[in-house]
Amino acid sequence: MATMRISIARHGANPLRPASGNGNFTYFRPGVAQPSKWHQHRSLSTSTSTSPSPAGPPIKSPVIFSGIQPTGVPHLGNYLGALREWVKLQDSAEEGTKLLFSIVDLHALTVPQDAKQLRTWRREAFATLLAVGLDPKRSTIFYQSSVPAHTELMWILSTVASMGYLSRMTQWKSKLQLPEDASLEDSEARAQLRLGLFSYPVLQAADILIHRATHVPVGEDQRQHLEFSRYTANSFNHLYGDIFPTPEALISPAKRVMSLKEPNNKMSKSHADPKSRILLTDSANEIKKKVKVALTDSEPKISYDPTNRPGVSNLIEILSHFEGVTCQEIASEYETASLRSLKEHVGSRIADSLAGIRERYLGIMDDKSGYLDSVAREGGEVAQASADLTMRKVKKAMGLA
Ligand code: TYM
């Protein structure tokens, strides 16, 4: 497997312009596993952002930031779409690269939460980040709510964020189960929409910009939020001077892992059926059972065809992300095999790959020495110091200091 490196041209280079070639970004081909190549060098398709790239301040060193909501134990989609990539970036980052990963607990509050449940989920999410291999000596891992500057900057950014832009975004509509073309004028929206859910993307932009992040590794579903963060950074810079780099989205090769029960929808923590997702804490048996009952079809042969055979194709894609081979290769290898044997292989492969994570997770959750809390405390302090540096610049630029 290729070694990953983020190597950023320094001192004022436009962080989004490809360093060489024809000026086009390389897009991932769906269904083709492209292990790690995507972040070998930024000219090799680190960005799938679509808007033009305005200049930001000079970039001295890369800053990588990403977050995950503590709304349930992270699942296979979170792992392949984000967590596994965070660890790869951490393990290959050049010296001087800052890495911050946050349990974004304030974002979880945009839909009602039970306090006891949320307290448990925060810890579980934190333990999972450690279990997948984030190393507190190298990466700053922290709870968003322990760094008040995230919300302070959110207020400031809300003074430049456009209501029109926010109203066109999809997340508030999907959370309220409204159609994509719903508007603020719709009576359902007026009755149900809360300001926190509507302004969710402003807090996400603040998470990224408060650390002056240059790169944000996420799954495909976060693309719109990343575009909004870029727009917000540029709007602020336009008014107050070059404070924020324009953050670049690093979309994982596993762009969108699909639900095992509704393979046209992404795997998610909120789906009613627990068999629709594989949790990183599931036992080998649970994993194999979930894969065995995954929704597929009754065609006799195995083929890779995401449009017409989404269930089988999802299993093939998952396998390709673990085995580092293309979906077409897997499909030809299994062409004449039974669906049952493909499922058995996929189930075992996932179970074997996640076994170490589960073991470490259980160890961390069992630990009575206060390890997790001390990592979270230290992470919070480091993140606060990083955020303070930015807030000083912001306040100076705006006349607040
Ligand atoms: P969240 O908690 O929904 O998901 C965390 C990460 O997992 C990725 N992901 C997936 N990738 C592939 N297939 C899937 N089925 C799948 N499901 C989830 C997500 O793309 C994400 O990278 N709004 C964010 C959290 C956030 C954030 C931020 C992220 C808040 N502030 C700042 C980056 C930077 C969210 O709800 O992610």
Boltz pocket constraint, residues with backbone or C-beta under 6 A from the ligand:
constraints:
  - pocket:
      binder: B
      contacts: [[A, 65], [A, 66], [A, 67], [A, 68], [A, 69], [A, 70], [A, 77], [A, 78], [A, 79], [A, 80], [A, 81], [A, 82], [A, 83], [A, 104], [A, 107], [A, 203], [A, 204], [A, 207], [A, 208], [A, 216], [A, 217], [A, 218], [A, 219], [A, 220], [A, 221], [A, 222], [A, 225], [A, 254], [A, 255], [A, 256], [A, 257], [A, 258], [A, 266], [A, 267], [A, 268]]
      max_distance: 6.0
